[in-house]
Amino acid sequence: IVRGLRQRVTWWGDRSQTPVVLLHGFQDCGATWQFLADCLPQQWSLAAPDWRGFGCSEGAPGGYWFPDYFADLEALLDMLVPSAPARIVGHSMGANIAQIYAGVRPERLGWLVNVEGFGLARTDPGDAPERYARWLDELRQPLRDGRYRSVAQLAGVLRTKNPRLAPDRAEFIARAWSRPADEEPESTEVRLLFDPRHRLVNPVLYRREEAEACWARVRVPVLLVRGDAEDGRSSSVRAAADVMRALMRNLEIVTVPGAGHMVHHEEPEILARHIVEFERRFSAPSRGAAHARP
C-alpha cells in the first residue's frame, strides 16, 4: 500500500534492501523492464513499481496530479531502499519524476540513469483559460478504456507505431499492458490496463522553469541516455540535452545508435552496458556486497 493505493512492484533477483529501482514511463508498466533485466548482471536486485493508475496498480479516484508522483516515489523508496542512497533508472515520465525529485531531495539518491527524460516544452500562461475549458469538457465525456480484438492486434499496433520493436518484444509488451476485456472463454478481446483518466488533458500548465530549478539542485551523478534515430525529434532532443548539461554539474550524456524513444525496449543490451559501467564508476566499493544475491 503506497499512500492509500495498492501498487504493484515487479522484482528480479532477491528482495534486497538496496535494489536498483526501475521507473517506467507514461502508459508503460514495470514488467516491461524485463528486456533490460535480462541484460543486467544476474546478481543485481531490481524493483520496478507500476505508477498509480498504470499496469496493475490501483487508480486514483480523484484524478492524477504530477506532485503525487514525487510523494509516491518517496514512499516507495522508504519501503524499497530504506537505509541507503537509492540507485534509479527511469524512462521518460519516470525519469522526469526522478530527476526533479533528485533536486528536491538531493541527499536521497546515489545516482540516476535518465533514459529519454527531457521534460516537456515551455507553456504560455495565456493558454490557461482554454486548457481549463478543455479539461472541464473532457470530464463530461464518457471514458474510453482502449479495447483491441486480441493481444496480437495490440502487438501489431505497437509495431506500427515503433517499427524498431522486435515482434516477440511487441507481443510481450502487449500482454503486459492488457488484460481480458470480458470473461467469455471464447473471447480474445483485451483492454489496456492503464486508467483511461490518464488521457484527460492536465488542467495545470507544465512549468518548465520549475523543473529546471530542481534540475539545477541535483548533486548526484546522472547519466542521460538518448536515442539517435532520425524520427523528426533529433534537434529538440539535442537542445534539451544541452540545457541539462548547462544546469547539472555531474551529468554525462551517451547516445544509443539506432534507438528511438523506447530505448529499453529496442536496445536493452546497449543500455545495460552503459548502466553497468556507470554503476561501476559511481558506487562505493564497500557497498558491492550489498548488491549481490546471498
Short mmCIF file of the C-alpha atoms (twelve columns), coordinates in Angstrom:
data_MODEL
# 
_entry.id   MODEL 
# 
loop_
_atom_site.group_PDB 
_atom_site.id 
_atom_site.type_symbol 
_atom_site.label_atom_id 
_atom_site.label_alt_id 
_atom_site.label_comp_id 
_atom_site.label_asym_id 
_atom_site.label_seq_id 
_atom_site.Cartn_x 
_atom_site.Cartn_y 
_atom_site.Cartn_z 
_atom_site.pdbx_PDB_model_num 
ATOM 1   C CA . ILE A 1   0.000   0.000   0.000   1 
ATOM 2   C CA . VAL A 2   1.525   3.307   -1.105  1 
ATOM 3   C CA . ARG A 3   -0.247  6.402   0.174   1 
ATOM 4   C CA . GLY A 4   -3.566  4.569   0.298   1 
ATOM 5   C CA . LEU A 5   -3.314  2.795   -3.084  1 
ATOM 6   C CA . ARG A 6   -2.247  -0.757  -3.841  1 
ATOM 7   C CA . GLN A 7   0.793   -0.525  -6.107  1 
ATOM 8   C CA . ARG A 8   2.422   -3.441  -7.840  1 
ATOM 9   C CA . VAL A 9   6.198   -3.951  -7.715  1 
ATOM 10  C CA . THR A 10  7.935   -6.415  -10.042 1 
ATOM 11  C CA . TRP A 11  11.145  -7.899  -8.647  1 
ATOM 12  C CA . TRP A 12  14.102  -9.584  -10.293 1 
ATOM 13  C CA . GLY A 13  16.648  -11.330 -8.092  1 
ATOM 14  C CA . ASP A 14  16.476  -11.465 -4.326  1 
ATOM 15  C CA . ARG A 15  14.497  -8.800  -2.487  1 
ATOM 16  C CA . SER A 16  17.477  -6.956  -1.055  1 
ATOM 17  C CA . GLN A 17  17.399  -3.670  0.844   1 
ATOM 18  C CA . THR A 18  19.396  -1.965  -1.926  1 
ATOM 19  C CA . PRO A 19  17.725  -2.793  -5.249  1 
ATOM 20  C CA . VAL A 20  18.174  -0.707  -8.357  1 
ATOM 21  C CA . VAL A 21  14.742  0.909   -8.777  1 
ATOM 22  C CA . LEU A 22  13.325  0.979   -12.316 1 
ATOM 23  C CA . LEU A 23  10.715  3.666   -13.066 1 
ATOM 24  C CA . HIS A 24  8.590   3.243   -16.203 1 
ATOM 25  C CA . GLY A 25  7.197   5.919   -18.492 1 
ATOM 26  C CA . PHE A 26  3.690   7.035   -19.449 1 
ATOM 27  C CA . GLN A 27  1.284   4.204   -20.376 1 
ATOM 28  C CA . ASP A 28  4.021   1.646   -19.689 1 
ATOM 29  C CA . CYS A 29  4.402   -0.632  -16.653 1 
ATOM 30  C CA . GLY A 30  7.168   -2.102  -14.543 1 
ATOM 31  C CA . ALA A 31  7.050   -5.573  -16.140 1 
ATOM 32  C CA . THR A 32  8.385   -4.355  -19.498 1 
ATOM 33  C CA . TRP A 33  11.775  -3.658  -17.933 1 
ATOM 34  C CA . GLN A 34  12.160  -7.416  -18.461 1 
ATOM 35  C CA . PHE A 35  14.340  -6.942  -21.547 1 
ATOM 36  C CA . LEU A 36  16.784  -4.750  -19.597 1 
ATOM 37  C CA . ALA A 37  16.665  -7.067  -16.576 1 
ATOM 38  C CA . ASP A 38  17.712  -9.940  -18.853 1 
ATOM 39  C CA . CYS A 39  20.845  -7.975  -19.793 1 
ATOM 40  C CA . LEU A 40  21.923  -6.690  -16.364 1 
ATOM 41  C CA . PRO A 41  24.148  -8.758  -14.032 1 
ATOM 42  C CA . GLN A 42  22.254  -11.683 -12.538 1 
ATOM 43  C CA . GLN A 43  23.379  -10.783 -9.019  1 
ATOM 44  C CA . TRP A 44  21.654  -7.409  -9.116  1 
ATOM 45  C CA . SER A 45  18.401  -6.951  -7.240  1 
ATOM 46  C CA . LEU A 46  15.876  -4.942  -9.286  1 
ATOM 47  C CA . ALA A 47  12.498  -3.483  -8.282  1 
ATOM 48  C CA . ALA A 48  10.067  -1.902  -10.760 1 
ATOM 49  C CA . PRO A 49  6.871   -0.324  -9.407  1 
ATOM 50  C CA . ASP A 50  3.799   0.399   -11.509 1 
ATOM 51  C CA . TRP A 51  2.888   4.053   -11.032 1 
ATOM 52  C CA . ARG A 52  -0.619  4.797   -9.740  1 
ATOM 53  C CA . GLY A 53  -3.188  4.086   -12.426 1 
ATOM 54  C CA . PHE A 54  -0.754  2.178   -14.651 1 
ATOM 55  C CA . GLY A 55  -0.173  -1.544  -15.044 1 
ATOM 56  C CA . CYS A 56  -1.642  -3.444  -12.116 1 
ATOM 57  C CA . SER A 57  -1.555  -0.582  -9.614  1 
ATOM 58  C CA . GLU A 58  -4.764  0.988   -8.360  1 
ATOM 59  C CA . GLY A 59  -6.017  4.184   -9.922  1 
ATOM 60  C CA . ALA A 60  -6.542  7.432   -8.045  1 
ATOM 61  C CA . PRO A 61  -10.261 8.237   -7.686  1 
ATOM 62  C CA . GLY A 62  -9.622  11.982  -7.698  1 
ATOM 63  C CA . GLY A 63  -7.520  12.012  -10.859 1 
ATOM 64  C CA . TYR A 64  -3.807  12.471  -11.434 1 
ATOM 65  C CA . TRP A 65  -1.612  15.357  -10.345 1 
ATOM 66  C CA . PHE A 66  2.110   15.351  -11.014 1 
ATOM 67  C CA . PRO A 67  3.307   16.163  -7.466  1 
ATOM 68  C CA . ASP A 68  1.640   12.934  -6.299  1 
ATOM 69  C CA . TYR A 69  4.315   11.018  -8.181  1 
ATOM 70  C CA . PHE A 70  7.045   12.671  -6.081  1 
ATOM 71  C CA . ALA A 71  5.227   11.659  -2.902  1 
ATOM 72  C CA . ASP A 72  4.685   8.129   -4.252  1 
ATOM 73  C CA . LEU A 73  8.361   7.851   -5.146  1 
ATOM 74  C CA . GLU A 74  9.446   8.988   -1.691  1 
ATOM 75  C CA . ALA A 75  7.112   6.473   -0.039  1 
ATOM 76  C CA . LEU A 76  8.320   3.694   -2.347  1 
ATOM 77  C CA . LEU A 77  11.976  4.470   -1.657  1 
ATOM 78  C CA . ASP A 78  11.299  4.393   2.077   1 
ATOM 79  C CA . MET A 79  9.943   0.866   1.577   1 
ATOM 80  C CA . LEU A 80  12.334  -0.466  -1.056  1 
ATOM 81  C CA . VAL A 81  15.625  1.262   -0.158  1 
ATOM 82  C CA . PRO A 82  15.089  2.310   3.452   1 
ATOM 83  C CA . SER A 83  18.652  2.991   4.627   1 
ATOM 84  C CA . ALA A 84  20.850  3.670   1.601   1 
ATOM 85  C CA . PRO A 85  21.039  6.200   -1.230  1 
ATOM 86  C CA . ALA A 86  18.743  4.924   -3.978  1 
ATOM 87  C CA . ARG A 87  20.015  3.993   -7.421  1 
ATOM 88  C CA . ILE A 88  17.382  4.721   -10.035 1 
ATOM 89  C CA . VAL A 89  16.921  4.008   -13.726 1 
ATOM 90  C CA . GLY A 90  13.965  5.920   -15.142 1 
ATOM 91  C CA . HIS A 91  12.436  6.158   -18.586 1 
ATOM 92  C CA . SER A 92  10.587  9.197   -19.956 1 
ATOM 93  C CA . MET A 93  7.935   10.161  -17.369 1 
ATOM 94  C CA . GLY A 94  9.671   8.027   -14.738 1 
ATOM 95  C CA . ALA A 95  12.982  9.737   -15.477 1 
ATOM 96  C CA . ASN A 96  11.383  13.174  -15.289 1 
ATOM 97  C CA . ILE A 97  9.864   12.335  -11.907 1 
ATOM 98  C CA . ALA A 98  13.178  11.013  -10.580 1 
ATOM 99  C CA . GLN A 99  15.253  13.911  -11.888 1 
ATOM 100 C CA . ILE A 100 13.021  16.562  -10.310 1 
ATOM 101 C CA . TYR A 101 12.920  14.522  -7.097  1 
ATOM 102 C CA . ALA A 102 16.729  14.344  -7.117  1 
ATOM 103 C CA . GLY A 103 16.777  18.141  -6.915  1 
ATOM 104 C CA . VAL A 104 14.093  18.274  -4.231  1 
ATOM 105 C CA . ARG A 105 15.829  15.606  -2.105  1 
ATOM 106 C CA . PRO A 106 19.497  15.875  -3.157  1 
ATOM 107 C CA . GLU A 107 20.657  13.508  -0.419  1 
ATOM 108 C CA . ARG A 108 18.225  10.650  -1.161  1 
ATOM 109 C CA . LEU A 109 19.714  9.274   -4.381  1 
ATOM 110 C CA . GLY A 110 23.063  7.646   -5.081  1 
ATOM 111 C CA . TRP A 111 22.860  8.004   -8.853  1 
ATOM 112 C CA . LEU A 112 20.318  8.328   -11.612 1 
ATOM 113 C CA . VAL A 113 20.160  6.962   -15.137 1 
ATOM 114 C CA . ASN A 114 17.759  9.146   -17.118 1 
ATOM 115 C CA . VAL A 115 16.570  7.387   -20.279 1 
ATOM 116 C CA . GLU A 116 14.922  9.884   -22.627 1 
ATOM 117 C CA . GLY A 117 13.500  12.102  -19.871 1 
ATOM 118 C CA . PHE A 118 13.827  15.634  -21.234 1 
ATOM 119 C CA . GLY A 119 10.870  17.355  -19.608 1 
ATOM 120 C CA . LEU A 120 8.048   18.983  -21.557 1 
ATOM 121 C CA . ALA A 121 8.003   22.099  -23.694 1 
ATOM 122 C CA . ARG A 122 7.516   25.501  -22.118 1 
ATOM 123 C CA . THR A 123 3.951   26.715  -21.789 1 
ATOM 124 C CA . ASP A 124 2.341   30.130  -22.054 1 
ATOM 125 C CA . PRO A 125 0.160   31.307  -19.130 1 
ATOM 126 C CA . GLY A 126 -2.196  32.701  -21.740 1 
ATOM 127 C CA . ASP A 127 -3.132  29.121  -22.635 1 
ATOM 128 C CA . ALA A 128 -4.665  28.527  -19.196 1 
ATOM 129 C CA . PRO A 129 -8.291  29.535  -19.943 1 
ATOM 130 C CA . GLU A 130 -8.565  27.215  -22.942 1 
ATOM 131 C CA . ARG A 131 -6.811  24.409  -21.063 1 
ATOM 132 C CA . TYR A 132 -9.226  24.647  -18.126 1 
ATOM 133 C CA . ALA A 133 -12.193 24.719  -20.511 1 
ATOM 134 C CA . ARG A 134 -10.950 21.659  -22.394 1 
ATOM 135 C CA . TRP A 135 -10.466 19.775  -19.121 1 
ATOM 136 C CA . LEU A 136 -13.988 20.618  -17.955 1 
ATOM 137 C CA . ASP A 137 -15.381 19.485  -21.301 1 
ATOM 138 C CA . GLU A 138 -13.482 16.187  -21.175 1 
ATOM 139 C CA . LEU A 139 -14.755 15.452  -17.664 1 
ATOM 140 C CA . ARG A 140 -18.279 15.390  -19.086 1 
ATOM 141 C CA . GLN A 141 -17.425 12.830  -21.764 1 
ATOM 142 C CA . PRO A 142 -17.521 9.035   -21.272 1 
ATOM 143 C CA . LEU A 143 -14.134 7.435   -20.763 1 
ATOM 144 C CA . ARG A 144 -12.742 5.053   -23.394 1 
ATOM 145 C CA . ASP A 145 -10.896 2.067   -21.995 1 
ATOM 146 C CA . GLY A 146 -8.754  1.163   -25.012 1 
ATOM 147 C CA . ARG A 147 -10.005 -2.157  -26.394 1 
ATOM 148 C CA . TYR A 148 -8.358  -4.390  -29.012 1 
ATOM 149 C CA . ARG A 149 -9.577  -7.542  -30.726 1 
ATOM 150 C CA . SER A 150 -6.641  -9.539  -29.394 1 
ATOM 151 C CA . VAL A 151 -3.140  -9.380  -27.959 1 
ATOM 152 C CA . ALA A 152 -1.872  -9.944  -31.492 1 
ATOM 153 C CA . GLN A 153 -3.712  -6.879  -32.770 1 
ATOM 154 C CA . LEU A 154 -2.331  -4.733  -29.949 1 
ATOM 155 C CA . ALA A 155 1.179   -6.039  -30.661 1 
ATOM 156 C CA . GLY A 156 0.698   -5.120  -34.320 1 
ATOM 157 C CA . VAL A 157 -0.350  -1.595  -33.344 1 
ATOM 158 C CA . LEU A 158 2.774   -1.278  -31.198 1 
ATOM 159 C CA . ARG A 159 4.980   -2.356  -34.108 1 
ATOM 160 C CA . THR A 160 3.221   0.035   -36.467 1 
ATOM 161 C CA . LYS A 161 3.956   2.903   -34.100 1 
ATOM 162 C CA . ASN A 162 7.511   1.681   -33.494 1 
ATOM 163 C CA . PRO A 163 8.931   -0.423  -36.353 1 
ATOM 164 C CA . ARG A 164 12.177  -0.874  -34.397 1 
ATOM 165 C CA . LEU A 165 10.347  -3.110  -31.897 1 
ATOM 166 C CA . ALA A 166 11.010  -6.830  -32.416 1 
ATOM 167 C CA . PRO A 167 7.857   -9.000  -32.851 1 
ATOM 168 C CA . ASP A 168 8.468   -11.102 -29.726 1 
ATOM 169 C CA . ARG A 169 9.030   -7.995  -27.613 1 
ATOM 170 C CA . ALA A 170 5.908   -6.351  -29.036 1 
ATOM 171 C CA . GLU A 171 3.849   -9.382  -28.001 1 
ATOM 172 C CA . PHE A 172 5.398   -9.391  -24.512 1 
ATOM 173 C CA . ILE A 173 4.588   -5.685  -24.061 1 
ATOM 174 C CA . ALA A 174 1.056   -6.167  -25.390 1 
ATOM 175 C CA . ARG A 175 0.416   -8.874  -22.795 1 
ATOM 176 C CA . ALA A 176 1.935   -6.757  -20.001 1 
ATOM 177 C CA . TRP A 177 -0.195  -3.758  -20.962 1 
ATOM 178 C CA . SER A 178 -3.538  -5.547  -21.207 1 
ATOM 179 C CA . ARG A 179 -5.989  -7.979  -19.662 1 
ATOM 180 C CA . PRO A 180 -9.059  -9.835  -20.993 1 
ATOM 181 C CA . ALA A 181 -11.898 -7.427  -21.696 1 
ATOM 182 C CA . ASP A 182 -14.581 -9.883  -20.560 1 
ATOM 183 C CA . GLU A 183 -14.953 -13.322 -19.006 1 
ATOM 184 C CA . GLU A 184 -16.254 -15.138 -22.078 1 
ATOM 185 C CA . PRO A 185 -13.842 -18.068 -22.681 1 
ATOM 186 C CA . GLU A 186 -14.133 -17.749 -26.474 1 
ATOM 187 C CA . SER A 187 -13.337 -14.031 -26.484 1 
ATOM 188 C CA . THR A 188 -9.834  -12.836 -27.357 1 
ATOM 189 C CA . GLU A 189 -10.643 -9.156  -26.808 1 
ATOM 190 C CA . VAL A 190 -8.341  -7.285  -24.417 1 
ATOM 191 C CA . ARG A 191 -8.326  -3.852  -22.882 1 
ATOM 192 C CA . LEU A 192 -5.444  -1.679  -21.768 1 
ATOM 193 C CA . LEU A 193 -4.648  -1.775  -18.077 1 
ATOM 194 C CA . PHE A 194 -3.877  1.894   -17.532 1 
ATOM 195 C CA . ASP A 195 -6.613  4.125   -16.145 1 
ATOM 196 C CA . PRO A 196 -8.286  5.946   -19.077 1 
ATOM 197 C CA . ARG A 197 -8.438  9.092   -16.941 1 
ATOM 198 C CA . HIS A 198 -4.753  9.495   -17.758 1 
ATOM 199 C CA . ARG A 199 -5.957  10.554  -21.212 1 
ATOM 200 C CA . LEU A 200 -7.685  13.640  -19.817 1 
ATOM 201 C CA . VAL A 201 -5.793  16.828  -20.532 1 
ATOM 202 C CA . ASN A 202 -3.942  18.141  -17.494 1 
ATOM 203 C CA . PRO A 203 -5.612  21.397  -16.467 1 
ATOM 204 C CA . VAL A 204 -2.400  22.619  -14.823 1 
ATOM 205 C CA . LEU A 205 0.116   24.015  -17.296 1 
ATOM 206 C CA . TYR A 206 3.599   22.486  -17.180 1 
ATOM 207 C CA . ARG A 207 6.099   24.961  -15.756 1 
ATOM 208 C CA . ARG A 208 9.465   24.095  -17.238 1 
ATOM 209 C CA . GLU A 209 11.129  26.848  -15.218 1 
ATOM 210 C CA . GLU A 210 10.222  24.952  -12.042 1 
ATOM 211 C CA . ALA A 211 11.616  21.681  -13.404 1 
ATOM 212 C CA . GLU A 212 14.876  23.372  -14.398 1 
ATOM 213 C CA . ALA A 213 15.186  24.953  -10.946 1 
ATOM 214 C CA . CYS A 214 15.021  21.447  -9.472  1 
ATOM 215 C CA . TRP A 215 17.487  20.050  -12.011 1 
ATOM 216 C CA . ALA A 216 19.980  22.737  -11.023 1 
ATOM 217 C CA . ARG A 217 19.956  21.375  -7.442  1 
ATOM 218 C CA . VAL A 218 20.810  17.792  -8.438  1 
ATOM 219 C CA . ARG A 219 24.133  16.769  -6.877  1 
ATOM 220 C CA . VAL A 220 24.334  13.051  -7.655  1 
ATOM 221 C CA . PRO A 221 25.856  11.645  -10.844 1 
ATOM 222 C CA . VAL A 222 23.327  11.495  -13.676 1 
ATOM 223 C CA . LEU A 223 23.681  9.523   -16.892 1 
ATOM 224 C CA . LEU A 224 21.400  10.848  -19.635 1 
ATOM 225 C CA . VAL A 225 20.749  8.198   -22.294 1 
ATOM 226 C CA . ARG A 226 19.157  9.229   -25.568 1 
ATOM 227 C CA . GLY A 227 18.384  7.501   -28.838 1 
ATOM 228 C CA . ASP A 228 19.672  8.947   -32.087 1 
ATOM 229 C CA . ALA A 229 17.054  7.589   -34.512 1 
ATOM 230 C CA . GLU A 230 16.141  10.176  -37.142 1 
ATOM 231 C CA . ASP A 231 12.458  10.453  -36.349 1 
ATOM 232 C CA . GLY A 232 11.925  14.183  -36.514 1 
ATOM 233 C CA . ARG A 233 12.891  14.899  -32.931 1 
ATOM 234 C CA . SER A 234 16.707  14.908  -33.086 1 
ATOM 235 C CA . SER A 235 17.161  18.685  -32.917 1 
ATOM 236 C CA . SER A 236 14.766  19.091  -29.965 1 
ATOM 237 C CA . VAL A 237 16.431  16.202  -28.102 1 
ATOM 238 C CA . ARG A 238 19.879  17.731  -28.612 1 
ATOM 239 C CA . ALA A 239 18.624  21.127  -27.439 1 
ATOM 240 C CA . ALA A 240 17.068  19.616  -24.297 1 
ATOM 241 C CA . ALA A 241 20.286  17.710  -23.556 1 
ATOM 242 C CA . ASP A 242 22.289  20.925  -23.899 1 
ATOM 243 C CA . VAL A 243 20.031  22.651  -21.366 1 
ATOM 244 C CA . MET A 244 20.547  19.814  -18.900 1 
ATOM 245 C CA . ARG A 245 24.304  19.907  -19.451 1 
ATOM 246 C CA . ALA A 246 24.351  23.599  -18.560 1 
ATOM 247 C CA . LEU A 247 22.283  23.107  -15.400 1 
ATOM 248 C CA . MET A 248 23.613  19.863  -13.914 1 
ATOM 249 C CA . ARG A 249 27.162  19.625  -12.644 1 
ATOM 250 C CA . ASN A 250 27.512  15.807  -12.690 1 
ATOM 251 C CA . LEU A 251 25.772  14.985  -15.965 1 
ATOM 252 C CA . GLU A 252 27.081  12.582  -18.582 1 
ATOM 253 C CA . ILE A 253 25.330  12.061  -21.911 1 
ATOM 254 C CA . VAL A 254 25.502  8.919   -24.053 1 
ATOM 255 C CA . THR A 255 23.731  8.091   -27.291 1 
ATOM 256 C CA . VAL A 256 22.360  4.697   -28.306 1 
ATOM 257 C CA . PRO A 257 22.738  4.343   -32.094 1 
ATOM 258 C CA . GLY A 258 19.586  3.489   -33.998 1 
ATOM 259 C CA . ALA A 259 17.288  3.696   -30.965 1 
ATOM 260 C CA . GLY A 260 14.243  5.903   -30.631 1 
ATOM 261 C CA . HIS A 261 12.386  6.979   -27.518 1 
ATOM 262 C CA . MET A 262 11.811  3.431   -26.221 1 
ATOM 263 C CA . VAL A 263 15.494  2.638   -25.725 1 
ATOM 264 C CA . HIS A 264 14.873  -0.003  -23.043 1 
ATOM 265 C CA . HIS A 265 12.557  -1.927  -25.399 1 
ATOM 266 C CA . GLU A 266 14.635  -1.517  -28.552 1 
ATOM 267 C CA . GLU A 267 18.281  -1.769  -27.420 1 
ATOM 268 C CA . PRO A 268 18.356  -3.169  -23.859 1 
ATOM 269 C CA . GLU A 269 21.781  -4.769  -24.366 1 
ATOM 270 C CA . ILE A 270 23.459  -1.436  -25.141 1 
ATOM 271 C CA . LEU A 271 21.559  0.344   -22.381 1 
ATOM 272 C CA . ALA A 272 22.615  -2.324  -19.873 1 
ATOM 273 C CA . ARG A 273 26.286  -1.884  -20.779 1 
ATOM 274 C CA . HIS A 274 26.071  1.843   -20.130 1 
ATOM 275 C CA . ILE A 275 24.302  1.302   -16.788 1 
ATOM 276 C CA . VAL A 276 26.818  -1.309  -15.588 1 
ATOM 277 C CA . GLU A 277 29.757  0.945   -16.441 1 
ATOM 278 C CA . PHE A 278 28.080  3.905   -14.742 1 
ATOM 279 C CA . GLU A 279 27.398  1.802   -11.625 1 
ATOM 280 C CA . ARG A 280 30.988  0.591   -11.567 1 
ATOM 281 C CA . ARG A 281 32.359  4.126   -11.537 1 
ATOM 282 C CA . PHE A 282 29.986  5.734   -9.051  1 
ATOM 283 C CA . SER A 283 29.029  3.121   -6.474  1 
ATOM 284 C CA . ALA A 284 31.297  2.880   -3.445  1 
ATOM 285 C CA . PRO A 285 33.349  -0.370  -3.417  1 
ATOM 286 C CA . SER A 286 32.304  -1.059  0.171   1 
ATOM 287 C CA . ARG A 287 28.681  -1.376  -0.921  1 
ATOM 288 C CA . GLY A 288 29.356  -4.007  -3.574  1 
ATOM 289 C CA . ALA A 289 28.449  -6.966  -1.386  1 
ATOM 290 C CA . ALA A 290 25.064  -5.489  -0.639  1 
ATOM 291 C CA . HIS A 291 24.196  -5.580  -4.325  1 
ATOM 292 C CA . ALA A 292 24.727  -9.301  -4.720  1 
ATOM 293 C CA . ARG A 293 22.275  -12.095 -4.041  1 
ATOM 294 C CA . PRO A 294 23.028  -14.025 -0.813  1 
# 
